Amino acid sequence: MKRTYTHDPDHDYGPTRTQQRRDALAVLALAQQLMEMPPSKLAKLELPEDVEREIANTRRITAHIARKRQLQFLAKVMRRHESKVFDGVRAALGENKERQRQETAAMHRMEALRERLLENTDEAMSQLIAEYPNVDRQHLRSLVRQAKAEKEANKPPRAYREIYQLLKELAAGGESDEFADEGGEELPGDIED
């Protein structure tokens, strides 16, 4: 198809070759993400039937080059559909990444709080009790003592893990400003397993 250029500034020439390549690479990346998803999560997405069929075909191939070639064919099949067909899929993938990022950040904050409890027991304990007055203080102090003893005796960290679970339950029960990290984020109100 030959392009003819006009002097009309409002004339739409369509996407450039560079933009077409970027779009094709974006679809290929989306196809790769779909391939990496577990089948149970993939089933929840609303995908066209031919795309689902090609994903199944691609998963059956084990040879590296053949799989790569089939993945490119999957992307070609996906490009036959309008972009808005996959908007819901992109949104779901984006939400999953954001949720994973938040859960990972919350996990790191709870681990840091656990370390503060083990290093500076009295100060961190009083802050935690002030923030969560319903916490079982004796049980928490006992777990901290057990975790320290386990570490010194080089035993499996059973109490150490229990402290984390206790902190996770507290965070699930209510948000805390007191133990926010340096970025100013709060502990999450609901953490899913």
N, C-alpha and C positions, 0 to 999 in steps of 0.2 A: 504494500500500500504506500503510494507516494504522497508525501505531504505537499500541499501547496500553501504558500504563505501569502497572506493578504496584508494590506495596510490597515485593516480594521482592528483597532486595539481590543475590541470586545470579543474577537473570534477565539473560540476554545479549540486549542490544538490537541487536547487530551493529555494524558500523562506522558511524561518523558520516559525514555528508555531506562534512565537511572531510577525513576520512581517505580516503574514496572518491575525492575529487578528487586528493589527494596520490598515491594509488596509480595513478590514471589518468595523471597527469603523469609519474610514474616510468616507466611503460610507454611513454609517448610518447618520453621521453628515451632509453630503451633502443632503441626503433625507430629513432630518429635515429642512434644509434651504429652500429646494424646497417647502416643505409643508407650510412654513411661508410666502412665497412670495405671493403677490396679484395675482389673476388669470390673470389680464391684462399683468403683467410683465412676468409671467410664459409662456403665449402664445407666447411671442417674442423669447423665447429660443427654440433651436432646440433639442427636446427630442424624443427618440424613442416612437413609438405609445403605446407599452405595458407599458412603464413607465408613460406616460401621463394618461393612463387608471387607473393604480394603484394609482396615486396621486388623481384622482377624487374619487376613491373608498375610500381612506383613509380619505379624507375630509368629506365624508358623515357620518363617524362614530363619535359618540359623547362620548361614554363611554371610560373612561380613559385607562383602561387596554386593551380593544379591539383595541383602536386607536394605542396604543403602539405596540401591536402585529402586527397590519396591517402595521405600519411604518417599522417594522423589515422585513416584507414580501416585502415591497417596496424596501428596501435596497437589499434584496436577488435578486429581479428582476433586479435591477441596476447592481449587481455584475455579472450577466450573460452576460452583454455587456462588451466590452473591455473598458479599462480606458480612452482611447483617445476619445471615444464617448462623454464623459462628460468634456473634456478639455475646450471647448468653454463655457460651463455652469460655470465651475470653474473660468474662466477668467472674465466672466460677473459679477459674484458675487464678485470677488476681486476688480474689477473696481468700482462697486457700493459702496463698503465699503470705498475705498480710496476717492472717490468723496464725500461721506457723511462726512468723516473725514475732508477733506479740506473745505467744506462748513461750517461745524460747527466751525472750527478754524477761518475762515473769519468772521463769525457772532460774535464770541467772541471778535475779534479785533475791529470790528465796534462798538460793545457795549462799549468797553473800551474807544474808541475815543469819543463816545457820552458822557460818564461820565467825561472825561477830559475837554470836551467843557463846561459842566455844572459846573464843579468845578473851573477851571482856564480858564475862557472864553477868555481873551485877548491873552495869550500865545498860547493856543491850536488853537484859531481862526486864528492868524497870520501864524502859521505853515500850517494850512489847506489851507488858501488862497494862500500861497506861492507855495504849491504843486498843487493846483487846481485853477489857476487864473480865470477860467471862472465861478466859483461858484457865485451864487447870494448872495452877502455879507449881504445886508439888510434883505433879507428873512431869512438867516441863523441866524443872530443876533436876529431877531424878534422871531424865533422859540425857541432859547435858553432862551430869556426873558420869553416867554409864558410857557415853560417847567418848569422854576424855580417858576413862579407864580402858576402854577397848583400844583406843589409839596407842596408849602407852604399852599395853600388853600385846600389841600387834595382833589383835583378834579381829574377826569379821565385823564390819561396821553396822551392826543391827540397830543400835540406838541412834546412831548417826542418821540412818535412813528414816527411822521413826520421827525424828525431829523434823525432817523435810516434809513428811506426810502431815504432821501436825500443823506446820506453817502453811501448807497447801490448803488444808481444811479451813484454817483461820482466814486466809485470803479469799477463799470461796464464800465465806460467810459475810464479808464486808470489806470495803476498800480501805486502804491505809495511805495517808499522806506522809506519815512519820517515816516510813521506810522506803520512800521513793529514792530512786537512784539519782545520780548527778544530773541526768537529762531531764529530771522533773516529772518522770512518768510515775504513775501510781501502780501499786500492785493490782492485778486484774481482779474484778469482782467475781468472775466465773471462769474457771479454767476447766476445760474438758479433757478427758483422758482419751 
